Amino acid sequence: MEKSLDEDSVNEECVSAGRVMPASDPAKQSALALAYIGDSALDLYVKTFFVKTSDKQTYKYHRDVSAIVKAVNQAAFAEEILEELNEGELSVYKRGRNANTHSKAKNATRGEYMKATGLEALFGYLYLKDDKDRFAYFADRMIEEYLSGKDK
């Protein structure tokens, strides 16, 4: 049986392929849910950048994307941008960083993994909030730093 949604709970801009997605406040999502979607959104954004701007073998795409989105680099980038975050963004980052995760990074310390989770939560928050400019601002900086040789 299908669930009906009243007009107030539907975000008009969230109509995709004939399905309506209910509106929600991203700040009310769990930190790990935000990190989950943020991880995917950032990964897709970075992959899209490389596919649109270069012609490489797929393993080279993978190498570049993985270098940018690995936990160690995410943790370093998170520390870099803390001063630039507004109150809401900082709150989401801290919730993500302090979330009790049951997994661990392959090549990062626990502290780095926690900071990376905070950054992914921030990206998830910006993505679900549909703040494309702010999402792109931070994601583009990560890509630029990698391309300039800072994160290798």
DONULUM-680813 format. One line per 5 residues: number of its first residue (from 1); their letters; for each residue x, y, z of N, C-alpha, C, O, CB. Coordinates in nm, 4 decimals. Glycine has a CB too. Example, Ala and Ser with C-alpha at 12.3 -4.5 7.8 and 13.67 -1.06 7.14 Angstrom:
1) AS) 1.3190/-0.5690/0.7800/1.2300/-0.4500/0.7800/1.3200/-0.3300/0.7800/1.4236/-0.3319/0.8465/1.1308/-0.4473/0.9046  1.2850/-0.2250/0.7080/1.3670/-0.1060/0.7140/1.2900/0.0030/0.7870/1.3409/0.1138/0.8039/1.4084/-0.0598/0.5725
***
This chain:
1) MEKSL) 0.0837/-0.1167/0.0000/0.0000/0.0000/0.0000/0.0889/0.1239/0.0000/0.1808/0.1347/0.0812/-0.0956/-0.0007/0.1208  0.0619/0.2169/-0.0904/0.1421/0.3375/-0.1008/0.1060/0.4364/0.0079/-0.0098/0.4493/0.0476/0.1248/0.4012/-0.2370  0.2059/0.5043/0.0539/0.1881/0.6058/0.1555/0.1622/0.7391/0.0850/0.2340/0.7738/-0.0088/0.3125/0.6141/0.2497  0.0629/0.8127/0.1279/0.0376/0.9420/0.0647/0.1090/1.0518/0.1421/0.1258/1.0425/0.2637/-0.1140/0.9709/0.0569  0.1500/1.1539/0.0719/0.2207/1.2667/0.1313/0.1359/1.3916/0.1161/0.0805/1.4174/0.0093/0.3598/1.2864/0.0661
6) DEDSV) 0.1261/1.4688/0.2231/0.0537/1.5945/0.2079/0.1460/1.6967/0.1420/0.2678/1.6793/0.1411/0.0020/1.6467/0.3456  0.0887/1.8020/0.0875/0.1659/1.9001/0.0107/0.2775/1.9643/0.0916/0.3840/1.9940/0.0375/0.0745/2.0076/-0.0418  0.2545/1.9859/0.2203/0.3545/2.0531/0.3018/0.4808/1.9695/0.3206/0.5876/2.0247/0.3472/0.2960/2.0874/0.4361  0.4703/1.8389/0.3073/0.5870/1.7545/0.3312/0.6631/1.7206/0.2037/0.7576/1.6418/0.2071/0.5446/1.6274/0.3993  0.6237/1.7782/0.0934/0.6887/1.7477/-0.0327/0.7659/1.8694/-0.0831/0.7117/1.9795/-0.0925/0.5854/1.7023/-0.1369
11) NEECV) 0.8896/1.8479/-0.1142/0.9723/1.9527/-0.1712/0.9550/1.9477/-0.3226/0.9928/1.8498/-0.3869/1.1228/1.9362/-0.1299  0.8982/2.0528/-0.3788/0.8683/2.0565/-0.5224/0.9917/2.0306/-0.6087/0.9801/1.9769/-0.7188/0.8082/2.1910/-0.5593  1.1103/2.0687/-0.5589/1.2314/2.0539/-0.6383/1.2866/1.9120/-0.6346/1.3807/1.8811/-0.7078/1.3362/2.1503/-0.5900  1.2307/1.8258/-0.5519/1.2816/1.6893/-0.5370/1.2020/1.5890/-0.6178/1.1813/1.4760/-0.5735/1.2807/1.6490/-0.3919  1.1581/1.6281/-0.7331/1.0834/1.5355/-0.8168/1.1815/1.4753/-0.9168/1.2476/1.5467/-0.9923/0.9631/1.6068/-0.8895
16) SAGRV) 1.1893/1.3439/-0.9155/1.2858/1.2775/-1.0018/1.2230/1.1511/-1.0587/1.1726/1.0665/-0.9848/1.4161/1.2444/-0.9247  1.2266/1.1399/-1.1868/1.1766/1.0206/-1.2563/1.0350/0.9845/-1.2145/1.0009/0.8671/-1.2004/1.2684/0.9028/-1.2305  0.9533/1.0870/-1.1950/0.8146/1.0631/-1.1605/0.7900/1.0273/-1.0154/0.6755/1.0057/-0.9757/0.7621/0.9565/-1.2449  0.8948/1.0207/-0.9360/0.8795/0.9911/-0.7939/0.9011/1.1176/-0.7133/0.9850/1.2008/-0.7478/0.9779/0.8808/-0.7492  0.8269/1.1316/-0.6082/0.8396/1.2496/-0.5235/0.9130/1.2106/-0.3961/0.8751/1.1159/-0.3272/0.7002/1.3110/-0.4910
21) MPASD) 1.0183/1.2851/-0.3662/1.0940/1.2590/-0.2441/1.0456/1.3546/-0.1351/1.0308/1.4742/-0.1601/1.2478/1.2750/-0.2684  1.0212/1.3040/-0.0166/0.9745/1.3914/0.0902/1.0818/1.4916/0.1298/1.2011/1.4614/0.1264/0.9321/1.3093/0.2113  1.0383/1.6097/0.1670/1.1308/1.7128/0.2130/1.1794/1.6752/0.3522/1.1058/1.6150/0.4303/1.0633/1.8536/0.2134  1.3017/1.7105/0.3821/1.3540/1.6873/0.5163/1.4621/1.7898/0.5440/1.5214/1.8462/0.4520/1.4090/1.5426/0.5319  1.4866/1.8125/0.6695/1.5913/1.9052/0.7111/1.7199/1.8255/0.7259/1.7283/1.7404/0.8144/1.5539/1.9789/0.8447
26) PAKQS) 1.8211/1.8503/0.6417/1.9447/1.7724/0.6492/2.0111/1.7791/0.7866/2.0765/1.6837/0.8288/2.0416/1.8206/0.5443  1.9945/1.8905/0.8555/2.0563/1.9049/0.9874/1.9983/1.8056/1.0876/2.0603/1.7782/1.1904/2.0381/2.0474/1.0391  1.8804/1.7516/1.0588/1.8160/1.6564/1.1496/1.8529/1.5114/1.1177/1.8166/1.4209/1.1928/1.6652/1.6733/1.1435  1.9236/1.4886/1.0088/1.9676/1.3539/0.9736/2.0782/1.3108/1.0698/2.1475/1.3949/1.1271/2.0172/1.3481/0.8258  2.0940/1.1821/1.0868/2.2039/1.1346/1.1716/2.3364/1.1703/1.1048/2.3453/1.1822/0.9826/2.1937/0.9802/1.1964
31) ALALA) 2.4370/1.1865/1.1865/2.5694/1.2219/1.1349/2.6223/1.1158/1.0399/2.6843/1.1477/0.9385/2.6675/1.2421/1.2499  2.5979/0.9902/1.0725/2.6487/0.8832/0.9863/2.5705/0.8730/0.8560/2.6262/0.8341/0.7533/2.6437/0.7500/1.0595  2.4419/0.9075/0.8592/2.3646/0.9117/0.7344/2.4184/1.0229/0.6447/2.4303/1.0049/0.5235/2.2129/0.9334/0.7634  2.4506/1.1370/0.7036/2.5086/1.2475/0.6263/2.6444/1.2074/0.5697/2.6746/1.2375/0.4542/2.5227/1.3740/0.7140  2.7253/1.1406/0.6490/2.8571/1.0968/0.6018/2.8419/0.9936/0.4898/2.9195/0.9930/0.3943/2.9399/1.0374/0.7187
36) YIGDS) 2.7427/0.9076/0.5021/2.7170/0.8048/0.4007/2.6868/0.8680/0.2652/2.7455/0.8305/0.1637/2.6002/0.7147/0.4440  2.5952/0.9636/0.2647/2.5592/1.0292/0.1375/2.6710/1.1244/0.0936/2.6952/1.1406/-0.0260/2.4245/1.1070/0.1516  2.7384/1.1870/0.1893/2.8475/1.2789/0.1563/2.9641/1.2090/0.0897/3.0250/1.2634/-0.0023/2.8957/1.3490/0.2806  2.9955/1.0891/0.1352/3.1017/1.0094/0.0750/3.0711/0.9840/-0.0725/3.1571/1.0008/-0.1589/3.1189/0.8757/0.1505  2.9485/0.9438/-0.0993/2.9087/0.9147/-0.2379/2.9036/1.0407/-0.3230/2.9480/1.0407/-0.4379/2.7727/0.8456/-0.2405
41) ALDLY) 2.8493/1.1479/-0.2664/2.8361/1.2728/-0.3421/2.9739/1.3289/-0.3780/2.9957/1.3721/-0.4912/2.7555/1.3770/-0.2611  3.0660/1.3282/-0.2829/3.2010/1.3785/-0.3095/3.2707/1.2904/-0.4123/3.3336/1.3409/-0.5053/3.2839/1.3846/-0.1792  3.2599/1.1606/-0.3960/3.3229/1.0673/-0.4889/3.2722/1.0896/-0.6314/3.3512/1.0958/-0.7256/3.2965/0.9224/-0.4452  3.1412/1.1014/-0.6466/3.0832/1.1243/-0.7792/3.1267/1.2590/-0.8363/3.1559/1.2689/-0.9555/2.9302/1.1175/-0.7723  3.1314/1.3621/-0.7531/3.1731/1.4952/-0.7980/3.3166/1.4908/-0.8517/3.3452/1.5433/-0.9593/3.1619/1.5977/-0.6822
46) VKTFF) 3.4057/1.4277/-0.7757/3.5471/1.4206/-0.8161/3.5622/1.3345/-0.9418/3.6375/1.3702/-1.0324/3.6344/1.3630/-0.7008  3.4911/1.2215/-0.9477/3.4959/1.1374/-1.0675/3.4463/1.2146/-1.1895/3.5058/1.2073/-1.2970/3.4119/1.0098/-1.0475  3.3381/1.2876/-1.1719/3.2815/1.3658/-1.2827/3.3811/1.4695/-1.3317/3.3960/1.4901/-1.4522/3.1509/1.4346/-1.2396  3.4495/1.5351/-1.2380/3.5500/1.6345/-1.2755/3.6558/1.5717/-1.3666/3.6859/1.6252/-1.4732/3.6164/1.6949/-1.1495  3.7117/1.4590/-1.3247/3.8194/1.3985/-1.4029/3.7716/1.3452/-1.5375/3.8424/1.3580/-1.6374/3.8833/1.2865/-1.3242
51) VKTSD) 3.6544/1.2867/-1.5415/3.6027/1.2359/-1.6693/3.5762/1.3507/-1.7663/3.6021/1.3388/-1.8860/3.4735/1.1545/-1.6471  3.5243/1.4623/-1.7139/3.4942/1.5763/-1.8016/3.6172/1.6547/-1.8440/3.6144/1.7226/-1.9466/3.3988/1.6690/-1.7331  3.7252/1.6466/-1.7670/3.8408/1.7310/-1.7968/3.9619/1.6558/-1.8497/4.0629/1.7178/-1.8832/3.8801/1.8049/-1.6748  3.9537/1.5240/-1.8579/4.0694/1.4491/-1.9073/4.0237/1.3202/-1.9740/3.9106/1.2748/-1.9569/4.1678/1.4181/-1.7924  4.1146/1.2641/-2.0493/4.0887/1.1370/-2.1159/4.1986/1.0414/-2.0705/4.3127/1.0494/-2.1159/4.0852/1.1522/-2.2741
56) KQTYK) 4.1620/0.9512/-1.9803/4.2610/0.8607/-1.9220/4.2093/0.7180/-1.9243/4.0929/0.6920/-1.9548/4.2955/0.9026/-1.7779  4.2974/0.6282/-1.8919/4.2558/0.4908/-1.8674/4.1848/0.4896/-1.7317/4.2153/0.5704/-1.6440/4.3791/0.3906/-1.8704  4.0910/0.3978/-1.7159/4.0105/0.3992/-1.5932/4.0940/0.3809/-1.4668/4.0601/0.4389/-1.3636/3.9055/0.2909/-1.5997  4.2001/0.3038/-1.4707/4.2802/0.2868/-1.3499/4.3468/0.4192/-1.3089/4.3727/0.4421/-1.1908/4.3870/0.1778/-1.3717  4.3744/0.5064/-1.4078/4.4321/0.6373/-1.3746/4.3273/0.7295/-1.3140/4.3580/0.8076/-1.2238/4.4932/0.7025/-1.4996
61) YHRDV) 4.2048/0.7213/-1.3622/4.0955/0.7950/-1.2961/4.0862/0.7503/-1.1507/4.0819/0.8320/-1.0587/3.9588/0.7719/-1.3697  4.0831/0.6189/-1.1326/4.0692/0.5629/-0.9983/4.1829/0.6095/-0.9074/4.1592/0.6457/-0.7921/4.0659/0.4095/-1.0045  4.3036/0.6088/-0.9577/4.4202/0.6512/-0.8794/4.4039/0.7960/-0.8336/4.4266/0.8273/-0.7167/4.5499/0.6354/-0.9620  4.3649/0.8837/-0.9251/4.3500/1.0255/-0.8900/4.2345/1.0493/-0.7929/4.2491/1.1221/-0.6947/4.3286/1.1084/-1.0159  4.1212/0.9884/-0.8207/4.0045/1.0065/-0.7340/4.0341/0.9518/-0.5949/4.0055/1.0176/-0.4949/3.8797/0.9369/-0.7941
66) SAIVK) 4.0902/0.8336/-0.5881/4.1206/0.7722/-0.4583/4.2177/0.8567/-0.3774/4.2053/0.8662/-0.2553/4.1781/0.6325/-0.4780  4.3138/0.9179/-0.4446/4.4095/1.0028/-0.3743/4.3404/1.1232/-0.3105/4.3799/1.1672/-0.2024/4.5188/1.0498/-0.4701  4.2403/1.1754/-0.3749/4.1694/1.2927/-0.3226/4.0756/1.2560/-0.2088/4.0700/1.3260/-0.1077/4.0909/1.3606/-0.4336  4.0025/1.1473/-0.2246/3.8980/1.1153/-0.1269/3.9447/1.0219/-0.0149/3.8634/0.9807/0.0677/3.7811/1.0529/-0.1975  4.0732/0.9878/-0.0104/4.1187/0.9003/0.0982/4.1143/0.9749/0.2318/4.1277/1.0972/0.2370/4.2623/0.8485/0.0701
71) AVNQA) 4.0955/0.8998/0.3372/4.0721/0.9560/0.4704/4.1826/1.0508/0.5162/4.1540/1.1545/0.5760/4.0576/0.8448/0.5703  4.3071/1.0168/0.4892/4.4188/1.1015/0.5329/4.4070/1.2416/0.4723/4.4241/1.3410/0.5429/4.5540/1.0374/0.4934  4.3780/1.2499/0.3434/4.3653/1.3802/0.2783/4.2385/1.4521/0.3206/4.2388/1.5744/0.3349/4.3672/1.3641/0.1275  4.1298/1.3783/0.3409/4.0067/1.4412/0.3889/4.0293/1.5020/0.5269/3.9822/1.6124/0.5544/3.8908/1.3388/0.3934  4.1010/1.4309/0.6140/4.1279/1.4807/0.7489/4.2110/1.6094/0.7439/4.1815/1.7057/0.8147/4.2009/1.3733/0.8323
76) AFAEE) 4.3135/1.6103/0.6611/4.3975/1.7300/0.6483/4.3163/1.8472/0.5937/4.3300/1.9602/0.6406/4.5185/1.7019/0.5564  4.2329/1.8201/0.4959/4.1498/1.9259/0.4371/4.0495/1.9779/0.5397/4.0239/2.0982/0.5458/4.0758/1.8738/0.3115  3.9932/1.8894/0.6194/3.8966/1.9296/0.7217/3.9608/2.0296/0.8178/3.8994/2.1303/0.8528/3.8441/1.8062/0.7991  4.0823/2.0024/0.8598/4.1517/2.0936/0.9507/4.1752/2.2294/0.8844/4.1677/2.3337/0.9493/4.2854/2.0327/0.9957  4.2033/2.2260/0.7566/4.2287/2.3474/0.6795/4.1078/2.4411/0.6729/4.1236/2.5632/0.6760/4.2711/2.3105/0.5400
81) ILEEL) 3.9890/2.3849/0.6639/3.8703/2.4664/0.6375/3.7875/2.4989/0.7617/3.6877/2.5702/0.7515/3.7836/2.3965/0.5385  3.8262/2.4490/0.8769/3.7455/2.4690/0.9975/3.7095/2.6150/1.0219/3.5964/2.6461/1.0592/3.8189/2.4152/1.1172  3.8041/2.7029/1.0012/3.7803/2.8465/1.0253/3.6794/2.9058/0.9275/3.6203/3.0101/0.9554/3.9116/2.9238/1.0157  3.6595/2.8416/0.8148/3.5690/2.8934/0.7120/3.4245/2.8466/0.7286/3.3345/2.8986/0.6627/3.6187/2.8530/0.5763  3.4024/2.7499/0.8151/3.2688/2.6942/0.8304/3.1797/2.7861/0.9118/3.2231/2.8454/1.0105/3.2757/2.5573/0.8955
86) NEGEL) 3.0552/2.7971/0.8693/2.9598/2.8739/0.9495/2.9137/2.7861/1.0663/2.9537/2.6701/1.0764/2.8372/2.9217/0.8623  2.8315/2.8399/1.1525/2.7903/2.7695/1.2737/2.7213/2.6358/1.2440/2.7516/2.5348/1.3075/2.6977/2.8576/1.3548  2.6291/2.6356/1.1481/2.5585/2.5134/1.1136/2.6505/2.4082/1.0543/2.6415/2.2905/1.0893/2.4475/2.5439/1.0172  2.7394/2.4503/0.9643/2.8344/2.3584/0.9017/2.9299/2.2998/1.0050/2.9596/2.1804/1.0022/2.9133/2.4299/0.7915  2.9780/2.3844/1.0962/3.0698/2.3385/1.1997/3.0013/2.2369/1.2910/3.0622/2.1381/1.3321/3.1220/2.4575/1.2819
91) SVYKR) 2.8759/2.2617/1.3217/2.8001/2.1688/1.4049/2.7876/2.0324/1.3374/2.8058/1.9290/1.4017/2.6611/2.2258/1.4352  2.7566/2.0323/1.2080/2.7447/1.9065/1.1328/2.8797/1.8357/1.1276/2.8871/1.7144/1.1473/2.6920/1.9329/0.9891  2.9865/1.9111/1.1010/3.1205/1.8518/1.0969/3.1537/1.7840/1.2300/3.2008/1.6703/1.2326/3.2263/1.9594/1.0641  3.1289/1.8543/1.3394/3.1605/1.7996/1.4716/3.0763/1.6767/1.5036/3.1262/1.5813/1.5633/3.1394/1.9056/1.5789  2.9502/1.6782/1.4648/2.8642/1.5610/1.4849/2.9208/1.4407/1.4096/2.9259/1.3296/1.4625/2.7193/1.5906/1.4381
96) GRNAN) 2.9631/1.4643/1.2856/3.0217/1.3566/1.2060/3.1529/1.3081/1.2639/3.1777/1.1877/1.2709/3.0429/1.4023/1.0637  3.2364/1.4009/1.3051/3.3673/1.3652/1.3619/3.3505/1.2844/1.4910/3.4271/1.1917/1.5173/3.4510/1.4926/1.3895  3.2508/1.3200/1.5701/3.2315/1.2544/1.6993/3.1396/1.1329/1.6945/3.1167/1.0685/1.7969/3.1768/1.3525/1.7968  3.0872/1.1013/1.5772/2.9960/0.9875/1.5643/3.0694/0.8572/1.5953/3.1886/0.8434/1.5676/2.9348/0.9824/1.4223  2.9978/0.7642/1.6520/3.0552/0.6356/1.6882/3.0477/0.5415/1.5684/2.9461/0.4756/1.5461/2.9822/0.5748/1.8106
101) THSKA) 3.1556/0.5362/1.4922/3.1597/0.4488/1.3746/3.2121/0.3114/1.4157/3.2921/0.2989/1.5084/3.2487/0.5103/1.2623  3.1662/0.2104/1.3457/3.2097/0.0743/1.3761/3.3025/0.0199/1.2684/3.3328/-0.0994/1.2656/3.0892/-0.0173/1.3918  3.3466/0.1071/1.1811/3.4415/0.0649/1.0789/3.5688/0.1455/1.0965/3.5718/0.2426/1.1721/3.3830/0.0830/0.9354  3.6733/0.1053/1.0271/3.7981/0.1795/1.0367/3.8609/0.1941/0.8993/3.8381/0.1137/0.8089/3.8954/0.1102/1.1329  3.9401/0.2987/0.8865/4.0069/0.3259/0.7598/4.1220/0.2276/0.7395/4.1824/0.1793/0.8353/4.0584/0.4716/0.7552
106) KNATR) 4.1504/0.1994/0.6136/4.2587/0.1070/0.5820/4.3956/0.1687/0.6106/4.4834/0.1030/0.6667/4.2502/0.0644/0.4357  4.4132/0.2938/0.5723/4.5452/0.3568/0.5810/4.5417/0.4908/0.6532/4.6080/0.5859/0.6117/4.6024/0.3759/0.4425  4.4645/0.4985/0.7610/4.4553/0.6230/0.8373/4.4458/0.5901/0.9855/4.4030/0.4812/1.0239/4.3331/0.7077/0.7919  4.4861/0.6852/1.0673/4.4708/0.6672/1.2114/4.3243/0.6838/1.2491/4.2441/0.7302/1.1681/4.5591/0.7677/1.2896  4.2894/0.6469/1.3693/4.1511/0.6635/1.4173/4.1116/0.8110/1.4123/4.0004/0.8441/1.3712/4.1355/0.6081/1.5624
111) GEYMK) 4.2026/0.9001/1.4539/4.1752/1.0435/1.4524/4.1509/1.0971/1.3116/4.0600/1.1769/1.2888/4.2900/1.1183/1.5160  4.2337/1.0519/1.2183/4.2155/1.0942/1.0788/4.0826/1.0437/1.0254/4.0118/1.1157/0.9549/4.3311/1.0432/0.9905  4.0494/0.9205/1.0588/3.9237/0.8628/1.0115/3.8043/0.9409/1.0671/3.7062/0.9635/0.9963/3.9140/0.7140/1.0519  3.8127/0.9814/1.1916/3.7041/1.0579/1.2535/3.6881/1.1943/1.1862/3.5760/1.2379/1.1600/3.7302/1.0760/1.4043  3.7996/1.2613/1.1582/3.7937/1.3909/1.0892/3.7380/1.3739/0.9481/3.6596/1.4565/0.9014/3.9339/1.4560/1.0836
116) ATGLE) 3.7787/1.2668/0.8806/3.7286/1.2401/0.7453/3.5778/1.2146/0.7491/3.5051/1.2589/0.6602/3.8023/1.1188/0.6824  3.5315/1.1443/0.8504/3.3877/1.1200/0.8648/3.3146/1.2518/0.8868/3.2051/1.2718/0.8341/3.3596/1.0226/0.9819  3.3740/1.3409/0.9637/3.3158/1.4740/0.9831/3.3057/1.5506/0.8529/3.2044/1.6153/0.8263/3.3980/1.5535/1.0826  3.4099/1.5438/0.7714/3.4082/1.6125/0.6422/3.3038/1.5518/0.5496/3.2331/1.6246/0.4798/3.5465/1.6066/0.5766  3.2936/1.4206/0.5482/3.1920/1.3552/0.4654/3.0513/1.3943/0.5121/2.9616/1.4130/0.4299/3.2093/1.2016/0.4699
121) ALFGY) 3.0323/1.4065/0.6431/2.9023/1.4515/0.6953/2.8731/1.5929/0.6467/2.7593/1.6240/0.6115/2.8999/1.4464/0.8507  2.9747/1.6788/0.6444/2.9574/1.8150/0.5934/2.9164/1.8122/0.4466/2.8247/1.8839/0.4064/3.0871/1.8966/0.6110  2.9835/1.7302/0.3665/2.9468/1.7201/0.2252/2.8055/1.6647/0.2085/2.7306/1.7097/0.1217/3.0470/1.6315/0.1505  2.7698/1.5686/0.2903/2.6335/1.5150/0.2850/2.5296/1.6201/0.3205/2.4243/1.6283/0.2573/2.6202/1.3964/0.3788  2.5590/1.6988/0.4201/2.4704/1.8077/0.4623/2.4529/1.9089/0.3494/2.3405/1.9480/0.3177/2.5260/1.8776/0.5884
126) LYLKD) 2.5629/1.9511/0.2891/2.5562/2.0488/0.1797/2.4827/1.9909/0.0596/2.4065/2.0612/-0.0068/2.6974/2.0936/0.1384  2.5051/1.8640/0.0319/2.4378/1.7980/-0.0801/2.2873/1.7918/-0.0568/2.2095/1.8305/-0.1439/2.4940/1.6566/-0.1009  2.2461/1.7439/0.0589/2.1027/1.7316/0.0869/2.0347/1.8675/0.1015/1.9153/1.8816/0.0752/2.0812/1.6500/0.2135  2.1110/1.9652/0.1428/2.0588/2.1017/0.1552/2.0501/2.1682/0.0181/1.9912/2.2753/0.0039/2.1477/2.1856/0.2497  2.1085/2.1047/-0.0812/2.1145/2.1540/-0.2186/2.1933/2.2844/-0.2284/2.1613/2.3727/-0.3079/1.9738/2.1743/-0.2732
131) DKDRF) 2.2969/2.2940/-0.1458/2.3854/2.4104/-0.1487/2.5008/2.3794/-0.2431/2.6133/2.3524/-0.2012/2.4379/2.4465/-0.0050  2.4686/2.3844/-0.3728/2.5655/2.3459/-0.4758/2.6900/2.4330/-0.4754/2.8007/2.3836/-0.4971/2.5011/2.3519/-0.6118  2.6727/2.5625/-0.4509/2.7878/2.6530/-0.4528/2.8876/2.6202/-0.3419/3.0084/2.6156/-0.3651/2.7411/2.7977/-0.4392  2.8364/2.5978/-0.2228/2.9245/2.5690/-0.1089/2.9891/2.4300/-0.1257/3.1076/2.4126/-0.0974/2.8446/2.5763/0.0254  2.9116/2.3331/-0.1710/2.9639/2.1992/-0.1973/3.0780/2.2087/-0.2984/3.1865/2.1551/-0.2758/2.8515/2.1047/-0.2494
136) AYFAD) 3.0528/2.2766/-0.4088/3.1540/2.2884/-0.5145/3.2760/2.3662/-0.4664/3.3887/2.3333/-0.5033/3.0944/2.3564/-0.6380  3.2549/2.4680/-0.3853/3.3665/2.5486/-0.3334/3.4669/2.4579/-0.2611/3.5871/2.4641/-0.2870/3.3143/2.6601/-0.2369  3.4167/2.3745/-0.1709/3.5071/2.2878/-0.0952/3.5607/2.1728/-0.1805/3.6797/2.1419/-0.1733/3.4358/2.2321/0.0274  3.4769/2.1100/-0.2597/3.5218/1.9981/-0.3435/3.6252/2.0455/-0.4459/3.7256/1.9780/-0.4686/3.4016/1.9327/-0.4155  3.6009/2.1599/-0.5069/3.6966/2.2135/-0.6046/3.8316/2.2433/-0.5398/3.9363/2.2219/-0.6008/3.6407/2.3408/-0.6697
141) RMIEE) 3.8288/2.2922/-0.4172/3.9550/2.3182/-0.3464/4.0317/2.1892/-0.3223/4.1540/2.1860/-0.3362/3.9283/2.3888/-0.2127  3.9610/2.0834/-0.2864/4.0293/1.9549/-0.2671/4.0952/1.9088/-0.3972/4.2086/1.8611/-0.3972/3.9298/1.8477/-0.2169  4.0230/1.9237/-0.5067/4.0768/1.8836/-0.6372/4.1968/1.9717/-0.6736/4.3001/1.9207/-0.7170/3.9670/1.8930/-0.7472  4.1839/2.1017/-0.6564/4.2930/2.1940/-0.6891/4.4179/2.1644/-0.6079/4.5289/2.1679/-0.6611/4.2493/2.3379/-0.6656  4.4009/2.1352/-0.4793/4.5170/2.1040/-0.3958/4.5863/1.9766/-0.4439/4.7091/1.9684/-0.4455/4.4748/2.0889/-0.2488
146) YLSGK) 4.5075/1.8795/-0.4822/4.5660/1.7565/-0.5349/4.6426/1.7842/-0.6647/4.7558/1.7390/-0.6817/4.4562/1.6510/-0.5589  4.5800/1.8583/-0.7552/4.6437/1.8865/-0.8838/4.7690/1.9727/-0.8689/4.8601/1.9645/-0.9513/4.5452/1.9553/-0.9762  4.7737/2.0542/-0.7658/4.8919/2.1392/-0.7445/5.0032/2.0624/-0.6734/5.1120/2.1161/-0.6527/4.8541/2.2642/-0.6628  4.9768/1.9377/-0.6362/5.0794/1.8550/-0.5760/5.0835/1.8588/-0.4248/5.1709/1.7973/-0.3636/5.2097/1.8949/-0.6278  4.9897/1.9304/-0.3634/4.9913/1.9399/-0.2179/4.9550/1.8072/-0.1518/5.0178/1.7697/-0.0527/4.8956/2.0485/-0.1718
151) DK) 4.8569/1.7360/-0.2031/4.8116/1.6095/-0.1446/4.8491/1.4944/-0.2368/4.7807/1.4709/-0.3364/4.6584/1.6115/-0.1197  4.9541/1.4236/-0.2065/4.9954/1.3084/-0.2882/5.0276/1.1916/-0.2008/5.0642/1.0853/-0.2508/5.1157/1.3423/-0.3754
***
